[in-house]
Amino acid sequence: MKSNIRVTKASGEQELFDEHKLRRSLRSAGAHGDTVDRIVESIHQLLHDGISTQKIYREAFDLLKEDSKRLAGRYKLKDAILELGPTGFPFEKFIAELLNHQEYKTENGIIVEGDCVSHEIDVIAQKDNEHFMIECKFHNRKGHTCDVKIPLYIQSRFLDVKRKWTSLPGHKNKVHKGWVVTNTRFTKDAEQYAECIGLKLLSWDYPKNNGLKDLISRAKLHPVTCLSSMDKMEKKHLLDADIVLCSQLLDHTEMLDKIGIDSRKKNQILKEARAICNQENNL
């Protein structure tokens, strides 16, 4: 096996190739044993200094797809989230659905009166005594980070809303918090500032072991953009119809008829969707 190979990340930064990270990502998708070993061995054969992590990812995805579309669909989760663009609205809907699964009551795109001005809030979430104002920062390319200016700006908006909220009937004893969600990553300064002032952050891998990728995997709420049996335009039609999850598609299979999918392809899509949602064992 090759060692000390430097790989190039989407941000342009370089780091040493980490086989353990590759194995973790494959196992997170559901691959085990011989499948993981075979893919890792194949990846080692193409490694060279400077190789992009994107090329490694594409190769691993193609190899995994040979074994199972279900596993491949889960493995391509990061790219699938990027495909929720180019606007941020499908991502906002996706975050709301993820929170609904955690028993939050959510609303999207609500105009809220602040103490000084009105604000359009991406997601408002309530659970028990907690009341969250959530702003979603969607990026359609890898390597983009949210720096400290983002939580600084969101915190100022939140404080204006909070002053108004706390004056409303029934809100005196509620816990009001701001929350920033991104599909990429925050800088260390952004994380440090948010922790200091009590602003919640959620990114691809933050908080550790409870980031976006972890929440999605545990809830098995994969976006329809994971489906390799659909092309980008077909996925866009579903997103435009507010179908953002594979599980939603299974509940509204008639949407495939409405966007012109023939019966043979419809069966393929639904079979893959059921497999990704763990409603059947294999694909």
C-alpha positions as CSV (number, residue, x, y, z in Angstrom):
1,M,0.0,0.0,0.0
2,K,1.2,3.5,-0.8
3,S,1.9,5.9,2.0
4,N,2.7,9.6,2.4
5,I,0.6,10.4,-0.7
6,R,-0.8,14.0,-0.6
7,V,-4.3,14.5,-1.9
8,T,-5.8,17.8,-3.0
9,K,-9.1,18.8,-1.4
10,A,-11.9,20.9,-3.1
11,S,-10.6,24.0,-1.3
12,G,-7.2,23.5,-2.9
13,E,-5.5,22.5,0.4
14,Q,-3.4,19.4,0.5
15,E,-3.3,16.7,3.2
16,L,-2.0,13.2,3.5
17,F,-4.3,10.5,2.1
18,D,-6.2,8.9,5.0
19,E,-7.2,5.3,4.3
20,H,-9.2,5.2,7.6
21,K,-11.3,8.1,6.4
22,L,-12.1,6.3,3.2
23,R,-13.0,3.2,5.0
24,R,-15.2,5.1,7.4
25,S,-17.1,6.8,4.5
26,L,-17.7,3.4,2.9
27,R,-18.9,1.8,6.1
28,S,-21.2,4.8,6.7
29,A,-22.8,4.0,3.4
30,G,-23.4,0.5,4.6
31,A,-20.5,-1.3,2.8
32,H,-18.8,-4.1,4.8
33,G,-15.9,-6.5,4.8
34,D,-14.7,-7.6,1.4
35,T,-16.4,-4.8,-0.4
36,V,-14.6,-2.1,1.6
37,D,-11.2,-4.0,1.3
38,R,-11.7,-4.4,-2.5
39,I,-12.5,-0.7,-3.0
40,V,-9.7,0.5,-0.8
41,E,-7.2,-1.7,-2.7
42,S,-8.4,-0.3,-6.0
43,I,-8.1,3.3,-4.8
44,H,-4.5,2.6,-3.7
45,Q,-3.7,1.6,-7.3
46,L,-4.5,5.0,-8.7
47,L,-3.0,7.2,-5.9
48,H,-0.4,9.7,-6.9
49,D,0.8,12.9,-5.3
50,G,-1.7,15.7,-5.8
51,I,-4.6,13.5,-6.8
52,S,-7.9,15.2,-6.1
53,T,-10.2,13.9,-3.4
54,Q,-13.0,14.3,-5.9
55,K,-11.3,11.8,-8.3
56,I,-10.9,9.4,-5.4
57,Y,-14.6,9.9,-4.5
58,R,-15.8,9.3,-8.0
59,E,-13.8,6.1,-8.4
60,A,-15.0,4.8,-5.0
61,F,-18.6,5.6,-6.0
62,D,-18.3,3.8,-9.4
63,L,-16.8,0.7,-7.7
64,L,-19.5,0.7,-5.0
65,K,-22.3,1.1,-7.6
66,E,-21.1,-2.1,-9.2
67,D,-22.1,-3.9,-6.0
68,S,-25.2,-1.9,-5.0
69,K,-27.0,1.2,-6.1
70,R,-28.4,1.4,-2.6
71,L,-24.9,1.8,-1.1
72,A,-23.7,4.0,-3.9
73,G,-26.7,6.3,-3.4
74,R,-25.9,6.7,0.3
75,Y,-22.2,7.2,-0.5
76,K,-22.9,10.1,-2.8
77,L,-24.7,11.9,-0.1
78,K,-22.5,15.0,-0.1
79,D,-22.9,15.5,-3.8
80,A,-26.6,14.8,-3.5
81,I,-26.9,17.7,-1.1
82,L,-25.0,19.9,-3.5
83,E,-27.6,19.0,-6.2
84,L,-30.3,20.5,-4.0
85,G,-29.3,23.8,-5.6
86,P,-28.9,26.1,-7.4
87,T,-31.3,28.0,-5.1
88,G,-31.2,27.3,-1.4
89,F,-35.0,26.7,-1.0
90,P,-34.9,22.8,-1.5
91,F,-32.1,22.7,1.1
92,E,-34.3,24.7,3.5
93,K,-37.1,22.3,2.9
94,F,-34.7,19.4,3.5
95,I,-33.5,20.8,6.8
96,A,-37.2,21.3,7.9
97,E,-38.0,17.7,7.1
98,L,-34.9,16.5,9.0
99,L,-36.0,18.5,12.0
100,N,-39.6,17.2,11.7
101,H,-38.2,13.7,12.0
102,Q,-36.8,14.8,15.4
103,E,-40.2,15.9,16.4
104,Y,-39.8,19.6,15.8
105,K,-42.7,21.6,14.4
106,T,-41.3,23.6,11.5
107,E,-42.3,26.4,9.1
108,N,-40.4,27.6,6.0
109,G,-39.9,31.1,4.6
110,I,-41.8,32.9,7.3
111,I,-41.8,36.7,7.6
112,V,-41.2,37.6,11.2
113,E,-41.5,41.0,12.9
114,G,-38.4,42.0,14.7
115,D,-38.1,44.7,17.3
116,C,-36.7,47.0,14.6
117,V,-37.4,45.5,11.2
118,S,-39.1,42.5,9.5
119,H,-37.0,39.4,8.7
120,E,-37.7,36.5,6.3
121,I,-36.6,33.4,8.3
122,D,-35.6,30.2,6.4
123,V,-36.9,27.8,9.0
124,I,-38.6,28.3,12.3
125,A,-38.5,25.3,14.6
126,Q,-40.3,24.6,17.9
127,K,-40.0,21.7,20.3
128,D,-41.2,21.6,23.9
129,N,-39.9,24.9,25.3
130,E,-37.4,25.7,22.6
131,H,-38.0,28.2,19.8
132,F,-35.4,28.4,17.0
133,M,-34.8,30.9,14.2
134,I,-32.8,29.0,11.6
135,E,-30.8,30.4,8.7
136,C,-29.6,28.0,6.0
137,K,-26.5,28.8,4.0
138,F,-26.5,26.6,1.0
139,H,-23.4,26.3,-1.3
140,N,-23.5,24.4,-4.6
141,R,-19.7,23.7,-4.7
142,K,-17.4,21.9,-2.5
143,G,-14.6,23.7,-0.6
144,H,-16.7,26.7,0.3
145,T,-16.7,27.6,4.0
146,C,-18.8,29.9,6.1
147,D,-16.5,32.3,7.9
148,V,-17.1,34.3,11.1
149,K,-19.1,37.0,9.3
150,I,-22.0,34.6,8.8
151,P,-22.7,33.9,12.5
152,L,-22.0,37.6,13.3
153,Y,-24.7,38.6,10.8
154,I,-27.2,35.9,11.8
155,Q,-26.7,36.7,15.5
156,S,-27.6,40.4,14.9
157,R,-30.8,39.4,13.1
158,F,-31.7,36.8,15.8
159,L,-31.3,39.4,18.6
160,D,-33.8,41.7,16.8
161,V,-36.3,38.8,16.4
162,K,-35.7,37.6,20.0
163,R,-36.6,41.0,21.5
164,K,-39.9,40.8,19.7
165,W,-40.5,37.2,20.5
166,T,-40.0,37.6,24.2
167,S,-42.6,40.3,24.4
168,L,-45.3,38.0,22.9
169,P,-47.9,36.2,25.0
170,G,-46.8,32.7,26.0
171,H,-43.1,33.3,25.2
172,K,-41.9,34.6,28.5
173,N,-40.6,31.1,29.6
174,K,-39.5,29.9,26.2
175,V,-35.9,29.4,25.3
176,H,-35.1,31.3,22.1
177,K,-32.0,30.5,20.1
178,G,-30.5,31.3,16.7
179,W,-29.2,28.5,14.5
180,V,-27.1,28.5,11.3
181,V,-27.1,25.5,9.1
182,T,-24.8,24.9,6.1
183,N,-24.2,22.0,3.8
184,T,-20.4,22.7,3.7
185,R,-18.2,23.7,6.7
186,F,-17.6,26.6,9.1
187,T,-14.2,28.1,9.8
188,K,-12.7,27.6,13.3
189,D,-13.3,31.3,14.0
190,A,-17.0,30.9,13.2
191,E,-17.3,27.8,15.4
192,Q,-15.5,29.6,18.3
193,Y,-17.6,32.7,18.0
194,A,-20.9,30.7,17.9
195,E,-19.9,28.6,20.9
196,C,-19.0,31.8,22.8
197,I,-22.4,33.5,22.3
198,G,-24.6,30.4,22.3
199,L,-25.5,30.4,18.6
200,K,-26.2,26.8,17.4
201,L,-24.3,25.7,14.3
202,L,-24.8,22.6,12.0
203,S,-22.5,21.8,9.1
204,W,-21.5,18.7,7.2
205,D,-19.4,17.5,10.0
206,Y,-20.1,19.8,13.0
207,P,-20.8,19.2,15.8
208,K,-18.5,16.2,15.9
209,N,-20.5,13.0,15.4
210,N,-23.7,15.0,15.2
211,G,-23.2,16.9,12.0
212,L,-25.5,16.9,9.0
213,K,-24.1,13.7,7.5
214,D,-24.6,11.9,10.8
215,L,-28.2,13.1,11.3
216,I,-29.1,12.1,7.7
217,S,-27.5,8.7,8.1
218,R,-29.2,7.9,11.4
219,A,-32.6,9.1,10.3
220,K,-32.2,7.5,6.8
221,L,-33.7,10.6,5.3
222,H,-31.8,10.8,2.0
223,P,-32.6,13.4,-0.6
224,V,-34.1,12.3,-3.9
225,T,-30.9,13.6,-5.5
226,C,-29.2,10.5,-4.2
227,L,-31.1,8.5,-6.8
228,S,-28.7,7.4,-9.6
229,S,-31.7,6.0,-11.7
230,M,-32.9,9.6,-12.3
231,D,-31.3,12.4,-14.3
232,K,-30.8,16.0,-13.1
233,M,-33.8,17.4,-14.9
234,E,-36.1,14.7,-13.4
235,K,-34.8,15.4,-10.0
236,K,-35.4,19.1,-10.5
237,H,-39.0,18.4,-11.4
238,L,-39.4,16.6,-8.1
239,L,-37.7,19.3,-6.1
240,D,-39.9,21.9,-7.7
241,A,-42.9,19.9,-6.5
242,D,-41.5,19.9,-2.9
243,I,-40.5,16.3,-3.0
244,V,-37.1,16.4,-1.4
245,L,-36.8,13.1,0.3
246,C,-36.8,9.5,-1.1
247,S,-39.3,8.6,1.6
248,Q,-41.6,11.4,0.3
249,L,-41.3,10.0,-3.2
250,L,-42.4,6.6,-1.9
251,D,-45.5,8.3,-0.3
252,H,-46.3,10.1,-3.6
253,T,-45.3,7.8,-6.4
254,E,-47.9,9.5,-8.6
255,M,-45.4,12.4,-9.0
256,L,-43.3,10.2,-11.3
257,D,-46.3,9.8,-13.6
258,K,-46.8,13.6,-13.5
259,I,-43.3,14.3,-14.6
260,G,-43.5,11.8,-17.5
261,I,-41.6,8.8,-16.2
262,D,-42.5,5.6,-18.0
263,S,-43.6,2.5,-16.0
264,R,-40.3,0.6,-16.5
265,K,-38.1,3.4,-15.3
266,K,-40.6,4.2,-12.5
267,N,-40.2,0.7,-11.1
268,Q,-36.4,1.1,-11.2
269,I,-36.6,4.5,-9.4
270,L,-38.9,3.2,-6.7
271,K,-36.9,0.1,-6.2
272,E,-33.8,2.2,-5.6
273,A,-35.7,4.6,-3.3
274,R,-37.0,1.7,-1.2
275,A,-33.5,0.3,-0.9
276,I,-32.0,3.6,0.1
277,C,-34.7,4.0,2.7
278,N,-34.1,0.4,4.0
279,Q,-37.5,-0.8,2.9
280,E,-35.9,-3.7,1.2
281,N,-32.7,-5.5,1.9
282,N,-30.9,-5.5,-1.4
283,L,-30.8,-3.9,-4.9
